[in-house]
């Protein structure tokens, strides 16, 4: 009997979301989790102060003058970004100490956990953590008021951090290829702590089930960018 026959169901083939679309979705979702301006500035500035400290340690421990010179420039860039964030606080008449102090312990603990055992690990740490977190804070700025967002994005675009650090790590590996496997392992270990540091900046509720659905695509995209960063160095992320 014909009426018992069912038309075969069409199964939709799985498709990949275009990268540009995925990035756009990430940025739309993340702005809902942006903290208030004072918390954003306090946390981001405290983190950039630790970036400067981390890079200063690397300058002191660098084995060659060329590396010291290059890292000095990078540390100076981190300091300029910090100063630009502080300038935005002052423009808003926010007290620097009171809004940075609550974040100092967390970022200092993060610095301690990701410092590295020697100079090579220190520079690799700076490359991984600064690159990952700069990408993150740029995305998180999407939820700031328009004027604050413009100032923050301008601050985070001052100078170059990623490319110079990439070149320093690349030179170190070229000079000693045996470093490659050790640094690849170390960089993989850094990702967990760096993700935790990023998550600590988000404005989430205690029972944040909806927020988790928004956070996961963001982290996936950031990890993908981290992987590309490591691939350029020939390290398996």
C-alpha positions as a Markdown table, in Angstrom:
| # | Residue | x | y | z |
|---|---|---|---|---|
| 1 | Unk | 0.0 | 0.0 | 0.0 |
| 2 | Unk | 1.5 | 3.2 | -1.2 |
| 3 | Unk | 0.5 | 5.3 | 1.8 |
| 4 | Unk | 2.8 | 3.3 | 4.0 |
| 5 | Unk | 5.8 | 4.4 | 2.0 |
| 6 | Unk | 7.9 | 7.2 | 3.5 |
| 7 | Unk | 9.9 | 9.6 | 1.4 |
| 8 | Unk | 13.6 | 9.2 | 2.3 |
| 9 | Unk | 14.8 | 12.0 | 4.6 |
| 10 | Unk | 17.5 | 14.2 | 3.3 |
| 11 | Unk | 20.5 | 14.3 | 5.6 |
| 12 | Unk | 22.2 | 17.7 | 5.6 |
| 13 | Unk | 25.9 | 17.3 | 5.0 |
| 14 | Unk | 28.0 | 18.8 | 7.8 |
| 15 | Unk | 29.6 | 22.1 | 6.8 |
| 16 | Unk | 32.4 | 24.2 | 8.3 |
| 17 | Unk | 31.7 | 27.7 | 9.4 |
| 18 | Unk | 33.8 | 30.1 | 7.4 |
| 19 | Unk | 36.6 | 31.5 | 9.5 |
| 20 | Unk | 35.4 | 35.2 | 9.0 |
| 21 | Unk | 31.9 | 34.2 | 10.1 |
| 22 | Unk | 33.3 | 32.4 | 13.2 |
| 23 | Unk | 35.4 | 35.4 | 14.2 |
| 24 | Unk | 32.4 | 37.8 | 13.8 |
| 25 | Unk | 30.2 | 35.5 | 15.9 |
| 26 | Unk | 32.9 | 35.3 | 18.6 |
| 27 | Unk | 33.2 | 39.0 | 18.9 |
| 28 | Unk | 29.4 | 39.5 | 19.1 |
| 29 | Unk | 29.1 | 36.9 | 21.8 |
| 30 | Unk | 32.0 | 38.0 | 24.0 |
| 31 | Unk | 30.9 | 41.6 | 24.5 |
| 32 | Unk | 28.1 | 40.4 | 26.7 |
| 33 | Unk | 30.6 | 39.2 | 29.2 |
| 34 | Unk | 32.7 | 42.4 | 29.3 |
| 35 | Unk | 33.1 | 43.7 | 32.9 |
| 36 | Unk | 32.5 | 47.3 | 33.8 |
| 37 | Unk | 35.0 | 49.8 | 32.5 |
| 38 | Unk | 36.8 | 50.3 | 35.8 |
| 39 | Unk | 37.3 | 46.5 | 36.3 |
| 40 | Unk | 38.4 | 46.1 | 32.6 |
| 41 | Unk | 41.0 | 48.8 | 32.9 |
| 42 | Unk | 42.2 | 47.7 | 36.3 |
| 43 | Unk | 42.7 | 44.1 | 35.3 |
| 44 | Unk | 44.1 | 44.8 | 31.8 |
| 45 | Unk | 46.6 | 47.4 | 33.2 |
| 46 | Unk | 47.7 | 45.1 | 36.0 |
| 47 | Unk | 48.3 | 42.4 | 33.4 |
| 48 | Unk | 50.4 | 44.7 | 31.2 |
| 49 | Unk | 52.5 | 45.7 | 34.2 |
| 50 | Unk | 53.3 | 42.0 | 34.7 |
| 51 | Unk | 54.1 | 41.7 | 31.0 |
| 52 | Unk | 56.6 | 44.5 | 31.4 |
| 53 | Unk | 58.1 | 42.8 | 34.5 |
| 54 | Unk | 58.2 | 39.4 | 32.6 |
| 55 | Unk | 60.0 | 41.0 | 29.7 |
| 56 | Unk | 62.4 | 42.9 | 31.9 |
| 57 | Unk | 63.4 | 39.5 | 33.5 |
| 58 | Unk | 64.0 | 38.2 | 30.0 |
| 59 | Unk | 66.2 | 41.2 | 29.1 |
| 60 | Unk | 68.3 | 40.6 | 32.2 |
| 61 | Unk | 68.8 | 36.9 | 31.4 |
| 62 | Unk | 69.3 | 37.2 | 27.7 |
| 63 | Unk | 72.6 | 35.6 | 26.6 |
| 64 | Unk | 73.3 | 37.9 | 23.7 |
| 65 | Unk | 73.4 | 41.7 | 23.2 |
| 66 | Unk | 71.2 | 41.4 | 20.1 |
| 67 | Unk | 68.5 | 39.6 | 22.2 |
| 68 | Unk | 68.8 | 42.1 | 25.0 |
| 69 | Unk | 68.3 | 45.0 | 22.6 |
| 70 | Unk | 65.3 | 43.3 | 20.9 |
| 71 | Unk | 63.7 | 42.5 | 24.3 |
| 72 | Unk | 64.3 | 46.0 | 25.6 |
| 73 | Unk | 62.2 | 47.4 | 22.7 |
| 74 | Unk | 59.5 | 44.8 | 23.4 |
| 75 | Unk | 59.4 | 45.6 | 27.1 |
| 76 | Unk | 59.2 | 49.3 | 26.2 |
| 77 | Unk | 56.2 | 48.6 | 24.1 |
| 78 | Unk | 54.5 | 46.7 | 26.9 |
| 79 | Unk | 55.2 | 49.7 | 29.2 |
| 80 | Unk | 53.7 | 52.1 | 26.7 |
| 81 | Unk | 50.6 | 50.1 | 26.4 |
| 82 | Unk | 50.3 | 50.1 | 30.2 |
| 83 | Unk | 50.8 | 53.8 | 30.3 |
| 84 | Unk | 48.1 | 54.3 | 27.7 |
| 85 | Unk | 45.7 | 52.3 | 29.8 |
| 86 | Unk | 46.6 | 54.3 | 32.9 |
| 87 | Unk | 46.0 | 57.5 | 30.9 |
| 88 | Unk | 42.4 | 56.3 | 30.2 |
| 89 | Unk | 41.9 | 55.7 | 33.9 |
| 90 | Unk | 43.0 | 59.2 | 34.6 |
| 91 | Unk | 40.8 | 60.6 | 31.9 |
| 92 | Unk | 37.9 | 58.9 | 33.6 |
| 93 | Unk | 39.1 | 60.2 | 37.0 |
| 94 | Unk | 39.5 | 56.6 | 38.3 |
| 95 | Unk | 42.0 | 55.9 | 41.1 |
| 96 | Unk | 44.7 | 53.7 | 39.6 |
| 97 | Unk | 45.6 | 51.9 | 42.9 |
| 98 | Unk | 42.1 | 51.1 | 43.9 |
| 99 | Unk | 41.1 | 49.5 | 40.6 |
| 100 | Unk | 44.4 | 47.7 | 40.0 |
| 101 | Unk | 45.0 | 46.3 | 43.5 |
| 102 | Unk | 42.2 | 43.7 | 43.4 |
| 103 | Unk | 43.8 | 42.1 | 40.3 |
| 104 | Unk | 47.5 | 42.1 | 41.4 |
| 105 | Unk | 47.5 | 38.9 | 43.3 |
| 106 | Unk | 45.9 | 36.9 | 40.4 |
| 107 | Unk | 48.2 | 38.3 | 37.7 |
| 108 | Unk | 51.3 | 37.9 | 39.8 |
| 109 | Unk | 50.4 | 34.3 | 40.5 |
| 110 | Unk | 49.9 | 33.9 | 36.7 |
| 111 | Unk | 53.3 | 35.4 | 36.1 |
| 112 | Unk | 54.9 | 33.0 | 38.6 |
| 113 | Unk | 53.3 | 30.0 | 37.1 |
| 114 | Unk | 54.3 | 30.9 | 33.5 |
| 115 | Unk | 57.7 | 32.4 | 34.1 |
| 116 | Unk | 59.8 | 29.4 | 32.9 |
| 117 | Unk | 62.9 | 27.7 | 34.2 |
| 118 | Unk | 65.4 | 29.4 | 32.0 |
| 119 | Unk | 65.7 | 32.3 | 29.4 |
| 120 | Unk | 64.4 | 30.2 | 26.5 |
| 121 | Unk | 61.3 | 29.3 | 28.4 |
| 122 | Unk | 60.8 | 32.9 | 29.6 |
| 123 | Unk | 60.8 | 34.2 | 26.1 |
| 124 | Unk | 58.5 | 31.4 | 24.8 |
| 125 | Unk | 56.2 | 32.2 | 27.7 |
| 126 | Unk | 56.1 | 35.9 | 26.8 |
| 127 | Unk | 55.3 | 35.0 | 23.2 |
| 128 | Unk | 52.5 | 32.6 | 24.1 |
| 129 | Unk | 50.8 | 34.4 | 26.9 |
| 130 | Unk | 51.1 | 38.0 | 25.6 |
| 131 | Unk | 49.9 | 36.9 | 22.2 |
| 132 | Unk | 47.0 | 34.9 | 23.5 |
| 133 | Unk | 45.9 | 37.5 | 26.1 |
| 134 | Unk | 46.2 | 40.5 | 23.7 |
| 135 | Unk | 43.9 | 38.7 | 21.3 |
| 136 | Unk | 41.5 | 38.1 | 24.2 |
| 137 | Unk | 41.5 | 41.6 | 25.6 |
| 138 | Unk | 40.9 | 43.1 | 22.2 |
| 139 | Unk | 37.8 | 40.9 | 21.8 |
| 140 | Unk | 36.6 | 41.7 | 25.3 |
| 141 | Unk | 36.8 | 45.4 | 24.5 |
| 142 | Unk | 33.8 | 45.0 | 22.2 |
| 143 | Unk | 31.5 | 45.4 | 25.2 |
| 144 | Unk | 33.0 | 48.6 | 26.5 |
| 145 | Unk | 31.3 | 52.0 | 26.0 |
| 146 | Unk | 32.2 | 53.4 | 22.6 |
| 147 | Unk | 34.7 | 56.0 | 23.8 |
| 148 | Unk | 36.5 | 53.6 | 26.2 |
| 149 | Unk | 36.6 | 50.9 | 23.5 |
| 150 | Unk | 38.3 | 53.2 | 21.1 |
| 151 | Unk | 41.0 | 54.2 | 23.7 |
| 152 | Unk | 41.6 | 50.6 | 24.8 |
| 153 | Unk | 41.9 | 49.3 | 21.3 |
| 154 | Unk | 44.3 | 52.1 | 20.5 |
| 155 | Unk | 46.4 | 51.3 | 23.6 |
| 156 | Unk | 46.6 | 47.6 | 22.7 |
| 157 | Unk | 47.7 | 48.4 | 19.2 |
| 158 | Unk | 50.7 | 50.4 | 20.3 |
| 159 | Unk | 53.9 | 49.1 | 18.8 |
| 160 | Unk | 54.6 | 45.4 | 18.1 |
| 161 | Unk | 54.9 | 42.6 | 20.5 |
| 162 | Unk | 54.1 | 39.4 | 18.7 |
| 163 | Unk | 56.4 | 39.7 | 15.7 |
| 164 | Unk | 59.5 | 40.6 | 17.6 |
| 165 | Unk | 59.0 | 37.9 | 20.2 |
| 166 | Unk | 58.4 | 35.4 | 17.4 |
| 167 | Unk | 61.8 | 36.4 | 15.8 |
| 168 | Unk | 63.6 | 36.0 | 19.1 |
| 169 | Unk | 62.3 | 32.5 | 19.7 |
| 170 | Unk | 62.8 | 31.6 | 16.1 |
| 171 | Unk | 66.5 | 32.6 | 16.3 |
| 172 | Unk | 67.0 | 30.6 | 19.5 |
| 173 | Unk | 65.6 | 27.5 | 17.9 |
| 174 | Unk | 67.6 | 28.0 | 14.7 |
| 175 | Unk | 70.8 | 28.3 | 16.9 |
| 176 | Unk | 69.9 | 25.2 | 18.9 |
| 177 | Unk | 67.3 | 22.9 | 17.2 |
| 178 | Unk | 67.2 | 20.6 | 20.2 |
| 179 | Unk | 65.2 | 23.3 | 22.0 |
| 180 | Unk | 62.3 | 22.7 | 19.7 |
| 181 | Unk | 60.8 | 19.7 | 21.5 |
| 182 | Unk | 61.3 | 21.2 | 25.0 |
| 183 | Unk | 59.7 | 24.5 | 24.0 |
| 184 | Unk | 56.8 | 22.7 | 22.3 |
| 185 | Unk | 56.0 | 20.9 | 25.5 |
| 186 | Unk | 56.4 | 24.0 | 27.6 |
| 187 | Unk | 54.2 | 26.0 | 25.3 |
| 188 | Unk | 51.5 | 23.4 | 25.5 |
| 189 | Unk | 51.6 | 23.6 | 29.3 |
| 190 | Unk | 51.1 | 27.3 | 29.2 |
| 191 | Unk | 47.8 | 27.2 | 27.5 |
| 192 | Unk | 45.8 | 26.0 | 30.5 |
| 193 | Unk | 47.0 | 28.7 | 32.9 |
| 194 | Unk | 46.6 | 31.4 | 30.1 |
| 195 | Unk | 43.0 | 30.3 | 29.5 |
| 196 | Unk | 42.3 | 30.5 | 33.3 |
| 197 | Unk | 43.7 | 34.0 | 33.3 |
| 198 | Unk | 41.5 | 35.0 | 30.5 |
| 199 | Unk | 38.4 | 33.5 | 32.1 |
| 200 | Unk | 39.0 | 35.4 | 35.3 |
| 201 | Unk | 38.4 | 38.7 | 33.5 |
| 202 | Unk | 34.9 | 37.7 | 32.3 |
| 203 | Unk | 31.7 | 39.0 | 33.9 |
| 204 | Unk | 29.9 | 35.7 | 34.6 |
| 205 | Unk | 27.2 | 34.6 | 37.0 |
| 206 | Unk | 27.7 | 31.8 | 39.6 |
| 207 | Unk | 25.5 | 29.5 | 37.6 |
| 208 | Unk | 26.8 | 30.6 | 34.2 |
| 209 | Unk | 25.4 | 27.9 | 31.9 |
| 210 | Unk | 24.5 | 30.4 | 29.2 |
| 211 | Unk | 27.8 | 32.2 | 29.5 |
| 212 | Unk | 29.6 | 28.9 | 29.0 |
| 213 | Unk | 28.0 | 28.5 | 25.6 |
| 214 | Unk | 29.3 | 32.0 | 24.7 |
| 215 | Unk | 32.8 | 31.4 | 26.2 |
| 216 | Unk | 33.7 | 28.1 | 24.4 |
| 217 | Unk | 33.6 | 29.5 | 20.8 |
| 218 | Unk | 35.8 | 32.4 | 22.0 |
| 219 | Unk | 38.4 | 30.0 | 23.6 |
| 220 | Unk | 38.3 | 27.8 | 20.5 |
| 221 | Unk | 39.2 | 30.7 | 18.2 |
| 222 | Unk | 41.9 | 31.9 | 20.6 |
| 223 | Unk | 43.4 | 28.4 | 20.8 |
| 224 | Unk | 43.3 | 28.2 | 17.0 |
| 225 | Unk | 45.2 | 31.5 | 16.7 |
| 226 | Unk | 47.7 | 30.2 | 19.3 |
| 227 | Unk | 48.2 | 27.0 | 17.3 |
| 228 | Unk | 48.9 | 29.1 | 14.1 |
| 229 | Unk | 51.5 | 31.1 | 16.2 |
| 230 | Unk | 53.2 | 27.9 | 17.2 |
| 231 | Unk | 53.1 | 26.4 | 13.7 |
| 232 | Unk | 55.0 | 29.3 | 12.4 |
| 233 | Unk | 57.8 | 28.4 | 14.8 |
| 234 | Unk | 57.7 | 24.7 | 13.9 |
| 235 | Unk | 56.3 | 23.8 | 17.3 |
| 236 | Unk | 53.4 | 21.5 | 17.7 |
| 237 | Unk | 50.8 | 23.4 | 19.8 |
